[in-house]
Amino acid sequence: MVNFYAFVMLCVFLIILPGPDTAIVTKNTISVGKSGGFKAALGTCCALCIHTSAATLGLSAIIMKSALLFSVLKYVGAVYLLYLGIKALWSLKKNDETTASVEVDTKRQLKNTSCFKQGFFTNLLNPKVAVFFLTFLPQFVESGSNTFFPFLIMGSTYIILTAVWFLLYVSLINRISAFMKRPKTKKIIEGITGTILIGFGIKLALEKVHN
């Protein structure tokens, strides 16, 4: 492995850049609370563990080389993002009709939340993550050397950095939740988040197959 510190710095930059994972964590932190944000982040990290294992074992390379597998994963992921985005927008109308029972609904949502699954499947069903691991990690491995342990170390490092970032991010969102959970503010943020998720879904659906 070469330039590990450069790898860490680039990872930090890439992790902070907003994407579908950040949108899901934001949505769940605002709508459910700190617990929801952490569960969504945990789901993302668990999916990253699978991506790391796939890259280490060479399974990601199979996905990249197979137009069919890439397309199936791409469209399933796109549909899932579209579903979450539409669901978020639809909830705005529902919230208007049930304003008096917001507190009860929130507690029920905390009990039956799918935050972990949303974070997990949003990341797992995104083939661009697999592509990222196979195009980004090899740049920090000496040519001709065995990639198993370097990929494992770098993948684990990426997961740890992601967990630390979301820990700080969710805590920050939760700190200003009093402002963000005001009815008007919450409605605007959830509307924006839902629209962003739909945008990510469309973008993913239009993504070209990498050969």
DRENDREN-970544 format. One record per residue: residue number from 1; x, y, z of N, C-alpha, C in turn; residue in three letters. Coordinates in steps of 0.2 Angstrom, whole numbers. Last residue first. Layout:
<nodes>
NODE | NUM | X | Y | Z | X | Y | Z | X | Y | Z | ALA
...
</nodes>
This chain:
<nodes>
NODE | 211 | -88 | -5 | -92 | -85 | -11 | -94 | -78 | -11 | -92 | ASN
NODE | 210 | -102 | 2 | -84 | -95 | 2 | -85 | -92 | -5 | -87 | HIS
NODE | 209 | -117 | 9 | -90 | -114 | 2 | -88 | -106 | 3 | -89 | VAL
NODE | 208 | -122 | 25 | -85 | -120 | 20 | -90 | -117 | 14 | -87 | LYS
NODE | 207 | -137 | 31 | -77 | -129 | 29 | -76 | -128 | 24 | -81 | GLU
NODE | 206 | -150 | 33 | -75 | -147 | 35 | -82 | -139 | 33 | -82 | LEU
NODE | 205 | -152 | 29 | -62 | -155 | 25 | -68 | -152 | 27 | -75 | ALA
NODE | 204 | -145 | 39 | -55 | -143 | 32 | -55 | -146 | 28 | -61 | LEU
NODE | 203 | -154 | 50 | -58 | -147 | 50 | -60 | -144 | 43 | -61 | LYS
NODE | 202 | -166 | 46 | -52 | -165 | 47 | -59 | -158 | 47 | -62 | ILE
NODE | 201 | -161 | 45 | -39 | -164 | 39 | -42 | -163 | 40 | -49 | GLY
NODE | 200 | -157 | 59 | -36 | -152 | 54 | -36 | -154 | 47 | -40 | PHE
NODE | 199 | -170 | 64 | -37 | -165 | 66 | -42 | -159 | 61 | -42 | GLY
NODE | 198 | -176 | 58 | -26 | -179 | 57 | -33 | -174 | 59 | -38 | ILE
NODE | 197 | -168 | 64 | -16 | -168 | 57 | -17 | -171 | 55 | -24 | LEU
NODE | 196 | -172 | 78 | -18 | -165 | 76 | -19 | -165 | 68 | -21 | ILE
NODE | 195 | -185 | 77 | -14 | -184 | 79 | -21 | -177 | 77 | -23 | THR
NODE | 194 | -184 | 74 | -1 | -187 | 70 | -5 | -186 | 71 | -12 | GLY
NODE | 193 | -177 | 86 | 3 | -174 | 79 | 4 | -177 | 74 | -1 | THR
NODE | 192 | -187 | 96 | 2 | -180 | 96 | -2 | -177 | 89 | -2 | ILE
NODE | 191 | -196 | 91 | 11 | -198 | 92 | 3 | -192 | 92 | -1 | GLY
NODE | 190 | -189 | 92 | 22 | -192 | 85 | 20 | -193 | 85 | 13 | GLU
NODE | 189 | -188 | 106 | 23 | -182 | 101 | 23 | -184 | 94 | 20 | ILE
NODE | 188 | -201 | 110 | 24 | -196 | 112 | 18 | -191 | 108 | 17 | ILE
NODE | 187 | -205 | 104 | 35 | -209 | 103 | 29 | -204 | 105 | 23 | LYS
NODE | 186 | -197 | 110 | 45 | -197 | 103 | 44 | -200 | 101 | 37 | LYS
NODE | 185 | -201 | 123 | 44 | -194 | 121 | 42 | -194 | 114 | 41 | THR
NODE | 184 | -214 | 122 | 49 | -213 | 125 | 42 | -206 | 123 | 40 | LYS
NODE | 183 | -213 | 116 | 62 | -217 | 113 | 56 | -215 | 116 | 49 | PRO
NODE | 182 | -196 | 113 | 68 | -202 | 118 | 67 | -206 | 116 | 61 | ARG
NODE | 181 | -185 | 106 | 67 | -191 | 103 | 68 | -197 | 107 | 69 | LYS
NODE | 180 | -174 | 115 | 66 | -176 | 111 | 60 | -183 | 107 | 61 | MET
NODE | 179 | -174 | 120 | 79 | -175 | 124 | 73 | -178 | 120 | 67 | PHE
NODE | 178 | -171 | 109 | 86 | -177 | 113 | 88 | -179 | 117 | 83 | ALA
NODE | 177 | -160 | 103 | 80 | -166 | 100 | 78 | -172 | 105 | 81 | SER
NODE | 176 | -147 | 106 | 82 | -151 | 112 | 79 | -158 | 109 | 77 | ILE
NODE | 175 | -142 | 94 | 86 | -142 | 100 | 91 | -146 | 106 | 88 | ARG
NODE | 174 | -145 | 85 | 76 | -149 | 85 | 82 | -148 | 91 | 86 | ASN
NODE | 173 | -135 | 89 | 67 | -142 | 90 | 65 | -146 | 90 | 71 | ILE
NODE | 172 | -124 | 85 | 75 | -125 | 92 | 73 | -132 | 94 | 72 | LEU
NODE | 171 | -126 | 71 | 76 | -125 | 75 | 82 | -127 | 83 | 81 | SER
NODE | 170 | -124 | 68 | 63 | -131 | 67 | 66 | -131 | 71 | 72 | VAL
NODE | 169 | -110 | 72 | 61 | -116 | 75 | 57 | -123 | 74 | 60 | TYR
NODE | 168 | -103 | 63 | 70 | -103 | 70 | 71 | -109 | 74 | 67 | LEU
NODE | 167 | -107 | 51 | 64 | -108 | 52 | 71 | -108 | 60 | 73 | LEU
NODE | 166 | -103 | 52 | 51 | -110 | 52 | 52 | -112 | 53 | 60 | PHE
NODE | 165 | -89 | 52 | 53 | -92 | 58 | 50 | -100 | 58 | 52 | TRP
NODE | 164 | -87 | 39 | 59 | -85 | 45 | 63 | -89 | 51 | 60 | VAL
NODE | 163 | -91 | 31 | 48 | -95 | 31 | 54 | -94 | 37 | 59 | ALA
NODE | 162 | -82 | 35 | 38 | -89 | 36 | 37 | -93 | 36 | 44 | THR
NODE | 161 | -70 | 30 | 45 | -71 | 37 | 43 | -78 | 39 | 42 | LEU
NODE | 160 | -73 | 16 | 44 | -72 | 20 | 51 | -73 | 27 | 50 | ILE
NODE | 159 | -74 | 14 | 30 | -80 | 13 | 34 | -79 | 16 | 41 | ILE
NODE | 158 | -61 | 17 | 27 | -66 | 21 | 24 | -72 | 20 | 28 | TYR
NODE | 157 | -54 | 6 | 34 | -53 | 13 | 35 | -58 | 18 | 33 | THR
NODE | 156 | -59 | -5 | 27 | -61 | -4 | 34 | -59 | 3 | 36 | SER
NODE | 155 | -53 | -2 | 15 | -60 | -3 | 15 | -63 | -1 | 22 | GLY
NODE | 154 | -40 | -3 | 18 | -42 | 3 | 15 | -50 | 3 | 16 | MET
NODE | 153 | -39 | -17 | 22 | -37 | -11 | 27 | -40 | -4 | 24 | ILE
NODE | 152 | -43 | -23 | 11 | -47 | -24 | 17 | -45 | -19 | 22 | LEU
NODE | 151 | -34 | -19 | 1 | -41 | -18 | 0 | -45 | -18 | 7 | PHE
NODE | 150 | -22 | -25 | 7 | -23 | -18 | 6 | -30 | -16 | 5 | PRO
NODE | 149 | -26 | -39 | 7 | -25 | -36 | 13 | -25 | -28 | 12 | PHE
NODE | 148 | -28 | -41 | -8 | -32 | -43 | -3 | -32 | -39 | 4 | PHE
NODE | 147 | -19 | -39 | -18 | -23 | -33 | -16 | -28 | -35 | -10 | THR
NODE | 146 | -2 | -41 | -21 | -8 | -44 | -19 | -13 | -39 | -16 | ASN
NODE | 145 | 6 | -32 | -34 | 6 | -34 | -27 | -1 | -37 | -26 | SER
NODE | 144 | 6 | -26 | -46 | 8 | -32 | -46 | 8 | -35 | -39 | GLY
NODE | 143 | 8 | -9 | -40 | 6 | -14 | -46 | 10 | -20 | -45 | SER
NODE | 142 | 2 | -5 | -24 | 8 | -6 | -28 | 6 | -11 | -34 | GLU
NODE | 141 | -12 | 5 | -21 | -9 | -2 | -21 | -3 | -3 | -26 | VAL
NODE | 140 | -20 | 15 | -24 | -15 | 16 | -18 | -12 | 9 | -16 | PHE
NODE | 139 | -28 | 13 | -34 | -23 | 18 | -35 | -18 | 18 | -30 | GLN
NODE | 138 | -37 | 3 | -30 | -31 | 1 | -33 | -26 | 6 | -34 | PRO
NODE | 137 | -48 | 12 | -24 | -43 | 8 | -20 | -37 | 6 | -24 | LEU
NODE | 136 | -55 | 17 | -36 | -52 | 21 | -31 | -46 | 17 | -27 | PHE
NODE | 135 | -61 | 7 | -43 | -57 | 11 | -47 | -53 | 16 | -42 | THR
NODE | 134 | -68 | -1 | -34 | -63 | -5 | -38 | -59 | 0 | -43 | LEU
NODE | 133 | -75 | 8 | -27 | -70 | 4 | -23 | -65 | 1 | -28 | PHE
NODE | 132 | -84 | 13 | -37 | -79 | 17 | -33 | -74 | 13 | -30 | PHE
NODE | 131 | -91 | 2 | -40 | -87 | 4 | -45 | -81 | 9 | -42 | VAL
NODE | 130 | -98 | 1 | -28 | -94 | -5 | -30 | -89 | -3 | -35 | ALA
NODE | 129 | -105 | 13 | -29 | -101 | 12 | -24 | -96 | 6 | -25 | VAL
NODE | 128 | -113 | 11 | -40 | -108 | 16 | -41 | -103 | 15 | -35 | LYS
NODE | 127 | -123 | 3 | -37 | -118 | 0 | -40 | -112 | 5 | -41 | PRO
NODE | 126 | -133 | 3 | -23 | -129 | 8 | -27 | -123 | 5 | -31 | ASN
NODE | 125 | -138 | -5 | -14 | -140 | -6 | -21 | -138 | -1 | -25 | LEU
NODE | 124 | -131 | -1 | -2 | -130 | -8 | -5 | -132 | -8 | -12 | LEU
NODE | 123 | -136 | 11 | 1 | -129 | 11 | -1 | -128 | 4 | -4 | ASN
NODE | 122 | -150 | 8 | 3 | -148 | 14 | -2 | -141 | 13 | -4 | THR
NODE | 121 | -150 | -2 | 12 | -151 | -3 | 5 | -150 | 2 | 0 | PHE
NODE | 120 | -146 | 5 | 24 | -142 | -1 | 21 | -143 | -2 | 14 | PHE
NODE | 119 | -154 | 16 | 26 | -147 | 17 | 25 | -144 | 11 | 22 | GLY
NODE | 118 | -166 | 8 | 27 | -166 | 13 | 22 | -158 | 15 | 20 | GLN
NODE | 117 | -164 | 0 | 38 | -165 | -3 | 31 | -164 | 2 | 26 | LYS
NODE | 116 | -163 | 9 | 48 | -158 | 5 | 47 | -158 | 2 | 39 | PHE
NODE | 115 | -177 | 14 | 48 | -171 | 19 | 46 | -165 | 15 | 44 | CYS
NODE | 114 | -189 | 10 | 50 | -185 | 6 | 45 | -179 | 10 | 43 | SER
NODE | 113 | -198 | 10 | 66 | -194 | 13 | 61 | -190 | 8 | 56 | THR
NODE | 112 | -207 | 7 | 76 | -207 | 3 | 70 | -203 | 6 | 64 | ASN
NODE | 111 | -203 | 17 | 86 | -204 | 9 | 87 | -204 | 5 | 81 | LYS
NODE | 110 | -203 | 29 | 79 | -197 | 26 | 83 | -197 | 19 | 84 | LEU
NODE | 109 | -217 | 29 | 75 | -212 | 28 | 70 | -205 | 26 | 73 | GLN
NODE | 108 | -223 | 31 | 88 | -224 | 25 | 84 | -219 | 24 | 79 | ARG
NODE | 107 | -217 | 44 | 90 | -216 | 38 | 95 | -217 | 32 | 91 | LYS
NODE | 106 | -224 | 51 | 80 | -216 | 50 | 80 | -214 | 45 | 85 | THR
NODE | 105 | -237 | 50 | 83 | -235 | 47 | 77 | -227 | 46 | 77 | ASP
NODE | 104 | -238 | 58 | 94 | -239 | 50 | 95 | -237 | 47 | 89 | VAL
NODE | 103 | -234 | 70 | 89 | -230 | 67 | 94 | -231 | 60 | 95 | GLU
NODE | 102 | -245 | 73 | 80 | -238 | 72 | 77 | -233 | 68 | 83 | VAL
NODE | 101 | -258 | 75 | 80 | -256 | 68 | 83 | -248 | 67 | 81 | SER
NODE | 100 | -261 | 86 | 74 | -263 | 86 | 81 | -260 | 80 | 84 | ALA
NODE | 99 | -258 | 84 | 60 | -254 | 89 | 64 | -255 | 88 | 72 | THR
NODE | 98 | -262 | 77 | 49 | -262 | 74 | 56 | -258 | 78 | 61 | THR
NODE | 97 | -262 | 83 | 37 | -269 | 80 | 39 | -269 | 78 | 47 | GLU
NODE | 96 | -249 | 86 | 36 | -254 | 92 | 36 | -260 | 89 | 39 | ASP
NODE | 95 | -243 | 74 | 34 | -242 | 77 | 41 | -247 | 83 | 41 | ASN
NODE | 94 | -248 | 70 | 22 | -250 | 66 | 27 | -249 | 70 | 34 | LYS
NODE | 93 | -240 | 79 | 14 | -247 | 79 | 14 | -250 | 76 | 20 | LYS
NODE | 92 | -228 | 74 | 17 | -229 | 81 | 19 | -237 | 82 | 19 | LEU
NODE | 91 | -227 | 61 | 13 | -228 | 61 | 20 | -230 | 69 | 22 | SER
NODE | 90 | -224 | 62 | -1 | -231 | 61 | 1 | -232 | 62 | 8 | TRP
NODE | 89 | -210 | 65 | 0 | -215 | 70 | -2 | -222 | 69 | 0 | LEU
NODE | 88 | -206 | 52 | 5 | -205 | 58 | 9 | -209 | 64 | 7 | ALA
NODE | 87 | -210 | 44 | -6 | -213 | 43 | 1 | -212 | 49 | 5 | LYS
NODE | 86 | -202 | 49 | -16 | -209 | 50 | -17 | -213 | 49 | -10 | ILE
NODE | 85 | -190 | 44 | -10 | -191 | 51 | -12 | -198 | 53 | -12 | GLY
NODE | 84 | -191 | 30 | -10 | -190 | 34 | -3 | -192 | 42 | -4 | LEU
NODE | 83 | -193 | 28 | -23 | -198 | 26 | -19 | -198 | 30 | -12 | TYR
NODE | 82 | -181 | 32 | -29 | -187 | 35 | -31 | -193 | 34 | -26 | LEU
NODE | 81 | -173 | 22 | -22 | -172 | 29 | -21 | -178 | 33 | -23 | LEU
NODE | 80 | -178 | 11 | -29 | -178 | 11 | -21 | -177 | 19 | -19 | TYR
NODE | 79 | -175 | 13 | -42 | -182 | 12 | -40 | -183 | 13 | -33 | VAL
NODE | 78 | -161 | 12 | -41 | -164 | 19 | -43 | -172 | 19 | -41 | ALA
NODE | 77 | -159 | -1 | -37 | -156 | 5 | -33 | -160 | 11 | -35 | GLY
NODE | 76 | -164 | -7 | -49 | -166 | -9 | -42 | -165 | -3 | -37 | VAL
NODE | 75 | -155 | -2 | -58 | -162 | 0 | -58 | -165 | -2 | -52 | TYR
NODE | 74 | -142 | -7 | -54 | -143 | 0 | -55 | -151 | 2 | -55 | LYS
NODE | 73 | -144 | -21 | -54 | -143 | -18 | -47 | -144 | -10 | -48 | LEU
NODE | 72 | -146 | -23 | -68 | -151 | -25 | -63 | -150 | -21 | -56 | VAL
NODE | 71 | -134 | -17 | -73 | -140 | -14 | -75 | -146 | -16 | -70 | SER
NODE | 70 | -124 | -26 | -68 | -124 | -19 | -66 | -131 | -16 | -67 | PHE
NODE | 69 | -129 | -38 | -74 | -129 | -38 | -66 | -129 | -30 | -64 | LEU
NODE | 68 | -127 | -35 | -87 | -134 | -37 | -85 | -134 | -36 | -77 | LEU
NODE | 67 | -114 | -32 | -89 | -119 | -27 | -91 | -125 | -29 | -88 | ALA
NODE | 66 | -101 | -37 | -80 | -107 | -39 | -82 | -112 | -34 | -83 | SER
NODE | 65 | -90 | -30 | -74 | -89 | -33 | -81 | -96 | -36 | -84 | LYS
NODE | 64 | -95 | -26 | -62 | -93 | -21 | -67 | -92 | -24 | -74 | MET
NODE | 63 | -97 | -38 | -56 | -103 | -34 | -57 | -101 | -29 | -62 | ILE
NODE | 62 | -84 | -43 | -55 | -89 | -47 | -59 | -95 | -42 | -61 | ILE
NODE | 61 | -78 | -34 | -46 | -76 | -34 | -53 | -81 | -38 | -58 | ALA
NODE | 60 | -84 | -38 | -34 | -86 | -31 | -37 | -84 | -31 | -45 | SER
NODE | 59 | -78 | -49 | -31 | -85 | -50 | -33 | -87 | -43 | -37 | LEU
NODE | 58 | -65 | -49 | -25 | -66 | -49 | -32 | -73 | -49 | -35 | GLY
NODE | 57 | -64 | -49 | -12 | -64 | -55 | -15 | -65 | -55 | -22 | LEU
NODE | 56 | -64 | -35 | -10 | -58 | -39 | -8 | -58 | -46 | -11 | THR
NODE | 55 | -76 | -31 | -14 | -70 | -29 | -18 | -64 | -33 | -16 | ALA
NODE | 54 | -84 | -38 | -5 | -85 | -39 | -12 | -79 | -37 | -16 | ALA
NODE | 53 | -80 | -32 | 7 | -79 | -39 | 6 | -79 | -41 | -1 | SER
NODE | 52 | -85 | -19 | 4 | -77 | -20 | 5 | -76 | -27 | 4 | THR
NODE | 51 | -98 | -21 | 3 | -95 | -18 | -3 | -87 | -20 | -2 | HIS
NODE | 50 | -101 | -25 | 16 | -102 | -29 | 11 | -98 | -27 | 5 | ILE
NODE | 49 | -97 | -13 | 23 | -94 | -19 | 25 | -95 | -24 | 19 | CYS
NODE | 48 | -107 | -4 | 18 | -100 | -3 | 16 | -96 | -9 | 17 | LEU
NODE | 47 | -118 | -9 | 25 | -118 | -10 | 17 | -111 | -9 | 15 | ALA
NODE | 46 | -114 | -4 | 37 | -115 | -12 | 36 | -115 | -13 | 29 | CYS
NODE | 45 | -115 | 9 | 35 | -109 | 6 | 36 | -109 | -1 | 36 | CYS
NODE | 44 | -129 | 11 | 33 | -124 | 13 | 28 | -117 | 9 | 29 | THR
NODE | 43 | -134 | 7 | 45 | -136 | 3 | 39 | -131 | 5 | 34 | GLY
NODE | 42 | -129 | 17 | 53 | -126 | 11 | 54 | -128 | 6 | 48 | LEU
NODE | 41 | -136 | 28 | 48 | -129 | 28 | 47 | -126 | 21 | 48 | ALA
NODE | 40 | -149 | 24 | 52 | -148 | 25 | 45 | -140 | 25 | 44 | ALA
NODE | 39 | -146 | 25 | 66 | -148 | 19 | 63 | -147 | 19 | 56 | LYS
NODE | 38 | -144 | 39 | 68 | -138 | 34 | 69 | -140 | 27 | 66 | PHE
NODE | 37 | -156 | 44 | 64 | -150 | 46 | 61 | -145 | 41 | 61 | GLY
NODE | 36 | -164 | 39 | 74 | -166 | 37 | 67 | -160 | 38 | 63 | GLY
NODE | 35 | -159 | 45 | 86 | -159 | 37 | 85 | -160 | 35 | 78 | SER
NODE | 34 | -162 | 58 | 83 | -155 | 56 | 84 | -155 | 48 | 83 | LYS
NODE | 33 | -177 | 57 | 73 | -173 | 60 | 79 | -166 | 57 | 78 | GLY
NODE | 32 | -186 | 57 | 63 | -187 | 52 | 68 | -183 | 54 | 74 | VAL
NODE | 31 | -184 | 68 | 54 | -191 | 65 | 55 | -192 | 60 | 61 | SER
NODE | 30 | -170 | 71 | 55 | -175 | 76 | 56 | -182 | 73 | 57 | ILE
NODE | 29 | -164 | 58 | 53 | -163 | 62 | 59 | -168 | 67 | 60 | THR
NODE | 28 | -169 | 55 | 41 | -171 | 51 | 46 | -170 | 54 | 53 | ASN
NODE | 27 | -163 | 64 | 32 | -171 | 63 | 32 | -173 | 60 | 39 | LYS
NODE | 26 | -150 | 62 | 34 | -153 | 68 | 36 | -160 | 68 | 37 | THR
NODE | 25 | -148 | 49 | 29 | -147 | 50 | 36 | -150 | 57 | 38 | VAL
NODE | 24 | -152 | 51 | 16 | -156 | 47 | 20 | -154 | 48 | 27 | ILE
NODE | 23 | -142 | 60 | 12 | -149 | 62 | 11 | -153 | 58 | 16 | ALA
NODE | 22 | -130 | 53 | 13 | -131 | 59 | 17 | -139 | 61 | 17 | THR
NODE | 21 | -133 | 43 | 3 | -132 | 41 | 10 | -133 | 47 | 15 | ASP
NODE | 20 | -133 | 51 | -9 | -139 | 48 | -6 | -139 | 46 | 1 | PRO
NODE | 19 | -122 | 65 | -4 | -124 | 60 | -8 | -131 | 56 | -6 | GLY
NODE | 18 | -110 | 78 | -1 | -117 | 75 | 0 | -119 | 70 | -6 | PRO
NODE | 17 | -94 | 75 | 5 | -98 | 77 | -1 | -105 | 74 | 0 | LEU
NODE | 16 | -88 | 67 | 15 | -91 | 74 | 17 | -96 | 76 | 11 | ILE
NODE | 15 | -81 | 57 | 8 | -87 | 56 | 13 | -91 | 62 | 14 | ILE
NODE | 14 | -72 | 64 | 1 | -77 | 61 | -3 | -83 | 59 | 2 | LEU
NODE | 13 | -63 | 69 | 11 | -66 | 74 | 6 | -72 | 70 | 3 | PHE
NODE | 12 | -59 | 57 | 17 | -63 | 62 | 21 | -67 | 67 | 16 | VAL
NODE | 11 | -52 | 51 | 6 | -58 | 48 | 9 | -62 | 53 | 13 | CYS
NODE | 10 | -41 | 60 | 5 | -46 | 59 | -1 | -53 | 56 | 2 | LEU
NODE | 9 | -35 | 57 | 17 | -37 | 64 | 16 | -43 | 64 | 10 | MET
NODE | 8 | -32 | 43 | 15 | -36 | 45 | 21 | -39 | 52 | 19 | VAL
NODE | 7 | -23 | 44 | 5 | -29 | 40 | 4 | -34 | 42 | 9 | PHE
NODE | 6 | -13 | 51 | 10 | -16 | 54 | 5 | -23 | 50 | 4 | ALA
NODE | 5 | -9 | 41 | 19 | -11 | 47 | 22 | -15 | 51 | 16 | TYR
NODE | 4 | -4 | 31 | 11 | -10 | 30 | 15 | -13 | 36 | 17 | PHE
NODE | 3 | 5 | 29 | 0 | 2 | 35 | 1 | -5 | 34 | 5 | ASN
NODE | 2 | 3 | 11 | -4 | 6 | 17 | -5 | 2 | 23 | -3 | VAL
NODE | 1 | 4 | -6 | 0 | 0 | 0 | 0 | 4 | 6 | 0 | MET
</nodes>
